[in-house]
């Protein structure tokens, strides 16, 4: 399965990136900058934002998978410090800021700069595909990142 393959690559990619950075990018039409992160709206989740145009296919595939995995990632905290720095509530917020009623998606580029975000999403999605429950995944992520990482996002317990 291609998704499984790319998620494995995503984990490798995540391990190569270090933490989150707050460097800013140029402003493009239709984009908003919030605390150094770019937010961009597209008409639907199948349309990726332009800030991914220069990113590799693995990153684009992980963004696509994250957008499809709201029921999972909404219950998984992020441990990069984004809860405090940009107000994220879960790992899902590192990829998607908002899902509008008309189907439009407001994307967040935070995860493009953060190996922790990428690794948590890739591992969570892959584990879910392998049959683990969201509760099991949450426990494993919490255990893996309990020491040496910032406080998790304020993701409610399952």
N, CA, C and O of each residue as an XYZ file, in Angstrom:
632
protein
N       0.843     -1.173      0.000
C       0.000      0.000      0.000
C       0.892      1.241      0.000
O       1.779      1.385      0.841
N       0.640      2.132     -0.958
C       1.470      3.328     -1.120
C       1.444      4.203      0.124
O       2.477      4.746      0.516
N       0.267      4.349      0.758
C       0.157      5.187      1.946
C       1.063      4.680      3.055
O       1.716      5.474      3.732
N       1.110      3.369      3.250
C       1.965      2.790      4.281
C       3.439      3.062      3.978
O       4.218      3.383      4.875
N       3.805      2.932      2.720
C       5.180      3.180      2.312
C       5.559      4.632      2.581
O       6.620      4.915      3.139
N       4.684      5.544      2.180
C       5.018      6.950      2.360
C       5.057      7.323      3.830
O       5.856      8.171      4.226
N       4.217      6.711      4.645
C       4.252      7.026      6.072
C       5.566      6.575      6.694
O       6.099      7.248      7.576
N       6.085      5.453      6.248
C       7.401      5.027      6.730
C       8.456      6.048      6.340
O       9.332      6.379      7.139
N       8.373      6.541      5.127
C       9.282      7.586      4.675
C       9.059      8.843      5.509
O      10.016      9.532      5.863
N       7.801      9.143      5.823
C       7.485     10.312      6.636
C       8.122     10.252      8.009
O       8.570     11.269      8.538
N       8.163      9.068      8.581
C       8.807      8.916      9.887
C      10.298      9.176      9.759
O      10.900      9.841     10.602
N      10.888      8.643      8.694
C      12.307      8.906      8.461
C      12.538     10.398      8.261
O      13.468     10.968      8.831
N      11.699     11.023      7.459
C      11.796     12.459      7.239
C      11.677     13.201      8.554
O      12.444     14.125      8.827
N      10.717     12.798      9.366
C      10.519     13.448     10.658
C      11.728     13.336     11.547
O      12.048     14.275     12.276
N      12.409     12.209     11.506
C      13.569     12.042     12.365
C      14.751     12.879     11.882
O      15.659     13.185     12.654
N      14.736     13.246     10.605
C      15.818     14.066     10.071
C      15.629     15.545     10.371
O      16.599     16.301     10.427
N      14.391     15.952     10.562
C      14.115     17.348     10.883
C      14.223     17.536     12.381
O      13.933     16.615     13.144
N      14.625     18.689     12.802
C      14.778     18.891     14.240
C      13.804     19.933     14.747
O      13.834     21.087     14.320
N      12.952     19.527     15.648
C      12.069     20.452     16.339
C      11.307     21.362     15.398
O      11.255     21.133     14.189
N      10.728     22.377     15.963
C       9.965     23.338     15.186
C      10.749     24.622     15.077
O      11.446     25.021     16.010
N      10.633     25.258     13.950
C      11.282     26.547     13.797
C      10.221     27.598     13.576
O       9.093     27.289     13.193
N      10.580     28.814     13.813
C       9.600     29.876     13.654
C      10.015     30.859     12.570
O       9.603     32.019     12.584
N      10.843     30.388     11.618
C      11.239     31.322     10.569
C      10.021     31.685      9.734
O       9.137     30.856      9.519
N       9.978     32.915      9.269
C       8.822     33.353      8.510
C       9.074     33.157      7.024
O      10.211     32.992      6.581
N       7.997     33.180      6.273
C       8.082     33.029      4.830
C       7.480     34.266      4.180
O       6.839     35.081      4.845
N       7.692     34.397      2.874
C       7.107     35.519      2.165
C       5.592     35.376      2.162
O       5.060     34.267      2.182
N       4.912     36.506      2.136
C       3.456     36.475      2.066
C       3.030     36.328      0.612
O       3.516     37.040     -0.267
N       2.120     35.399      0.374
C       1.559     35.185     -0.951
C       0.071     35.478     -0.885
O      -0.536     35.429      0.185
N      -0.505     35.781     -2.026
C      -1.930     36.072     -2.070
C      -2.725     34.891     -1.522
O      -2.458     33.743     -1.878
N      -3.691     35.163     -0.665
C      -4.532     34.121     -0.082
C      -3.932     33.455      1.134
O      -4.503     32.501      1.663
N      -2.788     33.940      1.588
C      -2.150     33.355      2.759
C      -2.171     34.347      3.908
O      -2.166     35.561      3.709
N      -2.196     33.802      5.106
C      -2.147     34.604      6.321
C      -1.008     34.073      7.170
O      -0.812     32.860      7.250
N      -0.257     34.954      7.803
C       0.830     34.554      8.680
C       0.395     34.719     10.123
O      -0.084     35.784     10.514
N       0.559     33.665     10.918
C       0.218     33.709     12.332
C       1.405     33.159     13.107
O       1.731     31.977     12.994
N       2.048     34.007     13.888
C       3.218     33.610     14.681
C       4.252     32.855     13.846
O       4.818     31.862     14.302
N       4.494     33.322     12.640
C       5.490     32.690     11.785
C       4.960     31.544     10.949
O       5.657     31.078     10.048
N       3.757     31.075     11.214
C       3.159     29.993     10.429
C       2.279     30.591      9.328
O       1.675     31.650      9.502
N       2.220     29.902      8.211
C       1.382     30.325      7.090
C       0.081     29.536      7.149
O       0.087     28.322      7.356
N      -1.017     30.226      6.967
C      -2.330     29.575      6.837
C      -2.883     29.940      5.476
O      -2.867     31.101      5.068
N      -3.371     28.927      4.782
C      -3.883     29.139      3.426
C      -5.144     28.309      3.222
O      -5.197     27.135      3.587
N      -6.149     28.932      2.639
C      -7.424     28.254      2.396
C      -7.476     27.708      0.976
O      -7.083     28.373      0.018
N      -7.979     26.459      0.863
C      -8.276     25.863     -0.438
C      -9.749     25.458     -0.439
O     -10.382     25.403      0.616
N     -10.284     25.178     -1.607
C     -11.716     24.884     -1.735
C     -12.127     23.559     -1.103
O     -13.277     23.392     -0.697
N     -11.180     22.606     -1.018
C     -11.476     21.298     -0.444
C     -10.171     20.635     -0.033
O      -9.091     21.110     -0.383
N     -10.270     19.524      0.717
C      -9.058     18.891      1.231
C      -8.254     18.155      0.170
O      -7.105     17.790      0.419
N      -8.822     17.930     -0.994
C      -8.067     17.308     -2.080
C      -7.145     18.314     -2.770
O      -6.256     17.925     -3.527
N      -7.356     19.597     -2.514
C      -6.531     20.658     -3.093
C      -5.529     21.117     -2.032
O      -5.906     21.733     -1.035
N      -4.272     20.817     -2.255
C      -3.245     21.186     -1.287
C      -2.881     22.657     -1.420
O      -3.024     23.237     -2.496
N      -2.414     23.260     -0.341
C      -2.034     24.670     -0.374
C      -0.748     24.899     -1.155
O       0.066     23.990     -1.316
N      -0.579     26.116     -1.634
C       0.600     26.438     -2.451
C       1.896     26.383     -1.646
O       2.968     26.237     -2.233
N       1.827     26.498     -0.304
C       3.077     26.432      0.457
C       3.699     25.035      0.418
O       4.831     24.849      0.865
N       2.968     24.054     -0.113
C       3.529     22.705     -0.286
C       4.111     22.486     -1.674
O       4.701     21.437     -1.933
N       3.956     23.458     -2.574
C       4.423     23.290     -3.956
C       5.902     22.935     -4.045
O       6.295     22.137     -4.895
N       6.722     23.516     -3.181
C       8.158     23.252     -3.250
C       8.611     22.162     -2.278
O       9.809     21.938     -2.101
N       7.651     21.489     -1.653
C       7.974     20.400     -0.719
C       7.965     19.069     -1.474
O       7.334     18.935     -2.523
N       8.679     18.093     -0.918
C       8.749     16.798     -1.605
C       7.407     16.062     -1.532
O       6.518     16.415     -0.757
N       7.299     15.042     -2.357
C       6.048     14.292     -2.461
C       5.659     13.639     -1.137
O       4.472     13.535     -0.830
N       6.632     13.201     -0.354
C       6.333     12.582      0.941
C       5.619     13.565      1.867
O       4.653     13.205      2.540
N       6.101     14.802      1.895
C       5.473     15.820      2.737
C       4.050     16.098      2.248
O       3.132     16.229      3.058
N       3.866     16.186      0.950
C       2.541     16.427      0.388
C       1.593     15.270      0.721
O       0.432     15.492      1.063
N       2.092     14.043      0.620
C       1.264     12.877      0.945
C       0.901     12.844      2.433
O      -0.212     12.461      2.794
N       1.826     13.242      3.279
C       1.521     13.261      4.713
C       0.468     14.324      5.022
O      -0.409     14.089      5.853
N       0.534     15.475      4.380
C      -0.505     16.488      4.553
C      -1.866     15.955      4.093
O      -2.879     16.173      4.757
N      -1.884     15.258      2.957
C      -3.131     14.658      2.466
C      -3.666     13.640      3.475
O      -4.855     13.644      3.792
N      -2.798     12.778      3.972
C      -3.212     11.761      4.945
C      -3.687     12.403      6.242
O      -4.664     11.946      6.836
N      -3.009     13.455      6.687
C      -3.421     14.136      7.920
C      -4.812     14.747      7.760
O      -5.641     14.655      8.665
N      -5.068     15.367      6.613
C      -6.384     15.963      6.373
C      -7.481     14.912      6.396
O      -8.604     15.195      6.812
N      -7.165     13.694      5.949
C      -8.133     12.593      5.952
C      -8.249     11.937      7.327
O      -9.148     11.124      7.547
N      -7.361     12.274      8.246
C      -7.267     11.564      9.531
C      -7.686     12.402     10.725
O      -7.214     12.176     11.839
N      -8.558     13.356     10.506
C      -9.037     14.204     11.609
C      -9.573     13.385     12.786
O      -9.259     13.711     13.931
N     -10.373     12.329     12.553
C     -10.887     11.559     13.693
C      -9.789     10.929     14.562
O     -10.008     10.656     15.742
N      -8.632     10.705     13.983
C      -7.505     10.141     14.742
C      -6.684     11.261     15.369
O      -6.515     11.313     16.588
N      -6.178     12.155     14.527
C      -5.220     13.162     14.982
C      -5.831     14.205     15.920
O      -5.107     14.853     16.676
N      -7.145     14.371     15.879
C      -7.808     15.266     16.847
C      -7.648     14.762     18.279
O      -7.796     15.532     19.227
N      -7.347     13.475     18.439
C      -7.204     12.867     19.768
C      -5.749     12.630     20.162
O      -5.467     12.065     21.219
N      -4.829     13.065     19.302
C      -3.406     12.838     19.548
C      -2.728     14.184     19.818
O      -2.799     15.090     18.988
N      -2.075     14.317     20.967
C      -1.388     15.582     21.254
C      -0.105     15.721     20.451
O       0.460     14.738     19.972
N       0.338     16.950     20.316
C       1.640     17.226     19.723
C       2.574     17.651     20.849
O       2.152     18.302     21.805
N       3.819     17.288     20.732
C       4.811     17.540     21.780
C       5.928     18.479     21.319
O       7.047     18.393     21.825
N       5.644     19.364     20.377
C       6.692     20.273     19.901
C       6.651     21.631     20.590
O       7.542     22.457     20.391
N       5.629     21.863     21.393
C       5.493     23.152     22.052
C       4.477     24.057     21.380
O       4.296     25.201     21.796
N       3.810     23.557     20.342
C       2.878     24.386     19.584
C       1.597     24.710     20.345
O       0.873     25.631     19.968
N       1.312     23.975     21.395
C       0.156     24.324     22.224
C       0.351     25.699     22.843
O      -0.561     26.526     22.849
N       1.547     25.932     23.363
C       1.871     27.229     23.968
C       2.195     28.287     22.922
O       1.743     29.426     23.032
N       2.976     27.918     21.904
C       3.465     28.929     20.960
C       2.413     29.418     19.973
O       2.391     30.606     19.650
N       1.541     28.542     19.484
C       0.548     28.958     18.483
C      -0.875     28.509     18.805
O      -1.768     28.656     17.970
N      -1.097     27.971     19.982
C      -2.447     27.628     20.413
C      -3.042     26.368     19.827
O      -4.263     26.209     19.821
N      -2.202     25.462     19.330
C      -2.740     24.209     18.808
C      -3.342     23.374     19.942
O      -2.892     23.441     21.086
N      -4.371     22.586     19.601
C      -5.055     21.738     20.580
C      -4.743     20.256     20.382
O      -4.964     19.443     21.280
N      -4.223     19.910     19.193
C      -3.902     18.516     18.877
C      -2.925     18.495     17.716
O      -2.609     19.539     17.145
N      -2.446     17.304     17.364
C      -1.530     17.156     16.242
C      -2.202     17.538     14.926
O      -1.527     17.999     14.005
N      -3.492     17.358     14.824
C      -4.216     17.719     13.601
C      -4.024     19.201     13.261
O      -3.906     19.571     12.093
N      -3.994     20.043     14.303
C      -3.858     21.484     14.102
C      -2.528     21.872     13.470
O      -2.414     22.962     12.909
N      -1.538     21.022     13.546
C      -0.236     21.308     12.933
C      -0.326     21.276     11.412
O       0.540     21.817     10.725
N      -1.364     20.649     10.891
C      -1.575     20.494      9.451
C      -2.774     21.304      8.951
O      -2.707     21.942      7.901
N      -3.862     21.272      9.710
C      -5.105     21.923      9.306
C      -5.574     22.842     10.430
O      -5.756     22.414     11.570
N      -5.767     24.117     10.081
C      -6.247     25.084     11.063
C      -7.768     25.019     11.209
O      -8.293     25.134     12.317
N      -8.477     24.832     10.086
C      -9.938     24.865     10.153
C     -10.538     24.109      8.971
O     -10.006     24.138      7.861
N     -11.647     23.437      9.232
C     -12.466     22.818      8.196
C     -13.775     23.598      8.156
O     -14.518     23.619      9.137
N     -14.054     24.230      7.043
C     -15.242     25.070      6.936
C     -16.444     24.237      6.499
O     -16.297     23.178      5.889
N     -17.635     24.740      6.826
C     -18.870     24.017      6.505
C     -19.042     23.767      5.013
O     -19.654     22.773      4.621
N     -18.513     24.652      4.178
C     -18.653     24.497      2.729
C     -17.625     23.541      2.125
O     -17.560     23.382      0.906
N     -16.816     22.900      2.987
C     -15.803     21.947      2.530
C     -14.413     22.543      2.366
O     -13.442     21.811      2.175
N     -14.310     23.869      2.439
C     -13.008     24.515      2.325
C     -12.135     24.137      3.520
O     -12.638     23.837      4.603
N     -10.828     24.158      3.304
C      -9.858     23.815      4.340
C      -8.890     24.974      4.494
O      -8.379     25.504      3.508
N      -8.641     25.366      5.740
C      -7.598     26.343      6.024
C      -6.412     25.538      6.546
O      -6.437     25.033      7.668
N      -5.379     25.425      5.723
C      -4.184     24.640      6.029
C      -3.234     25.452      6.892
O      -3.276     26.682      6.884
N      -2.377     24.763      7.635
C      -1.344     25.397      8.451
C      -0.002     24.790      8.046
O       0.117     23.568      7.952
N       0.999     25.620      7.809
C       2.298     25.092      7.375
C       3.200     24.712      8.549
O       4.363     24.370      8.336
N       2.699     24.764      9.766
C       3.509     24.486     10.954
C       4.283     23.170     10.820
O       5.480     23.127     11.108
N       3.619     22.114     10.392
C       4.259     20.794     10.318
C       5.365     20.733      9.270
O       6.236     19.868      9.349
N       5.346     21.631      8.293
C       6.406     21.601      7.274
C       7.759     21.943      7.870
O       8.795     21.659      7.268
N       7.758     22.552      9.053
C       8.992     23.000      9.700
C       9.285     22.225     10.973
O      10.159     22.622     11.744
N       8.570     21.120     11.214
C       8.667     20.480     12.518
C       8.677     18.955     12.416
O       7.670     18.335     12.074
N       9.821     18.370     12.716
C       9.953     16.919     12.678
C       9.091     16.206     13.696
O       8.610     15.105     13.428
N       8.880     16.806     14.862
C       8.041     16.188     15.895
C       6.615     16.055     15.385
O       6.002     14.997     15.527
N       6.082     17.116     14.793
C       4.714     17.090     14.252
C       4.569     15.999     13.196
O       3.621     15.214     13.218
N       5.523     15.964     12.275
C       5.476     14.986     11.184
C       5.546     13.559     11.710
O       4.787     12.690     11.280
N       6.452     13.329     12.630
C       6.651     11.984     13.163
C       5.416     11.495     13.921
O       5.009     10.344     13.763
N       4.822     12.358     14.740
C       3.635     11.971     15.511
C       2.484     11.628     14.564
O       1.808     10.617     14.753
N       2.257     12.459     13.553
C       1.163     12.192     12.612
C       1.402     10.903     11.836
O       0.509     10.061     11.739
N       2.589     10.747     11.290
C       2.890      9.561     10.490
C       2.739      8.292     11.323
O       2.123      7.325     10.875
N       3.296      8.289     12.528
C       3.213      7.104     13.389
C       1.767      6.801     13.766
O       1.346      5.644     13.749
N       1.007      7.844     14.107
C      -0.390      7.649     14.519
C      -1.233      7.087     13.394
O      -2.014      6.160     13.608
N      -1.086      7.638     12.194
C      -1.868      7.166     11.049
C      -1.479      5.732     10.688
O      -2.347      4.901     10.418
N      -0.191      5.445     10.683
C       0.273      4.099     10.355
C      -0.224      3.085     11.398
O      -0.696      2.006     11.041
N      -0.114      3.435     12.676
C      -0.590      2.528     13.735
C      -2.084      2.269     13.614
O      -2.532      1.142     13.824
N      -2.855      3.285     13.280
C      -4.294      3.118     13.122
C      -4.602      2.180     11.950
O      -5.497      1.339     12.040
N      -3.858      2.329     10.856
C      -4.045      1.447      9.696
C      -3.703      0.003     10.042
O      -4.260     -0.930      9.461
N      -2.790     -0.177     10.986
C      -2.405     -1.522     11.404
C      -3.362     -2.106     12.442
O      -3.153     -3.224     12.914
N      -4.410     -1.359     12.801
C      -5.441     -1.893     13.677
C      -5.392     -1.448     15.124
O      -6.216     -1.892     15.924
N      -4.465     -0.594     15.484
C      -4.421     -0.108     16.861
C      -5.563      0.877     17.087
O      -5.957      1.614     16.182
N      -6.082      0.874     18.300
C      -7.145      1.825     18.640
C      -6.538      3.205     18.883
O      -5.342      3.336     19.143
N      -7.371      4.214     18.794
C      -6.906      5.573     19.060
C      -6.381      5.669     20.492
O      -5.410      6.380     20.752
N      -7.020      4.957     21.417
C      -6.566      4.956     22.810
C      -5.161      4.377     22.941
O      -4.322      4.925     23.656
N      -4.906      3.261     22.243
C      -3.566      2.654     22.267
C      -2.522      3.597     21.680
O      -1.437      3.768     22.235
N      -2.866      4.200     20.561
C      -1.940      5.117     19.893
C      -1.630      6.290     20.815
O      -0.472      6.681     20.963
N      -2.654      6.842     21.425
C      -2.475      7.982     22.338
C      -1.524      7.620     23.474
O      -0.618      8.388     23.797
N      -1.726      6.461     24.074
C      -0.869      6.028     25.189
C       0.583      5.889     24.732
O       1.502      6.306     25.437
N       0.784      5.301     23.552
C       2.143      5.114     23.045
C       2.818      6.453     22.720
O       4.000      6.636     23.009
N       2.076      7.379     22.126
C       2.638      8.700     21.819
C       2.967      9.433     23.127
O       4.046     10.009     23.262
N       2.040      9.409     24.081
C       2.292     10.075     25.364
C       3.538      9.512     26.039
O       4.349     10.264     26.580
N       3.689      8.189     26.008
C       4.855      7.559     26.643
C       6.151      7.932     25.922
O       7.158      8.245     26.557
N       6.113      7.896     24.585
C       7.310      8.173     23.796
C       7.825      9.597     24.009
O       9.034      9.830     24.001
N       6.916     10.540     24.197
C       7.303     11.944     24.270
C       7.184     12.547     25.678
O       7.252     13.766     25.835
N       7.009     11.704     26.695
C       6.800     12.242     28.040
C       8.037     12.917     28.628
O       7.906     13.785     29.491
N       9.210     12.544     28.190
C      10.436     13.144     28.728
C      11.261     13.778     27.616
O      11.423     13.203     26.540
N      11.777     14.962     27.890
C      12.670     15.629     26.955
C      11.977     16.451     25.886
O      12.636     16.958     24.978
N      10.676     16.594     25.971
C       9.917     17.367     24.999
C       9.073     18.402     25.734
O       8.803     18.241     26.924
N       8.654     19.460     25.047
C       7.768     20.447     25.686
C       6.449     19.815     26.117
O       6.141     18.674     25.772
N       5.684     20.583     26.874
C       4.356     20.128     27.288
C       3.508     19.823     26.054
O       3.634     20.503     25.036
N       2.650     18.810     26.135
C       1.809     18.490     24.979
C       0.705     19.532     24.785
O       0.399     20.327     25.674
N       0.132     19.493     23.604
C      -1.047     20.330     23.356
C      -2.139     19.911     24.340
O      -2.127     18.786     24.840
N      -3.081     20.813     24.619
C      -4.141     20.491     25.578
C      -5.230     19.614     24.968
O      -6.408     19.972     24.977
N      -4.824     18.466     24.440
C      -5.761     17.541     23.794
C      -6.529     16.790     24.878
O      -5.923     16.142     25.731
N      -7.876     16.875     24.848
C      -8.644     16.164     25.884
C      -8.367     14.668     25.880
O      -8.096     14.076     24.836
N      -8.440     14.067     27.061
C      -8.281     12.612     27.158
C      -9.391     11.928     26.382
O     -10.477     12.484     26.217
N      -9.120     10.741     25.915
C     -10.106      9.982     25.123
C     -11.096      9.323     26.065
O     -12.012      8.635     25.615
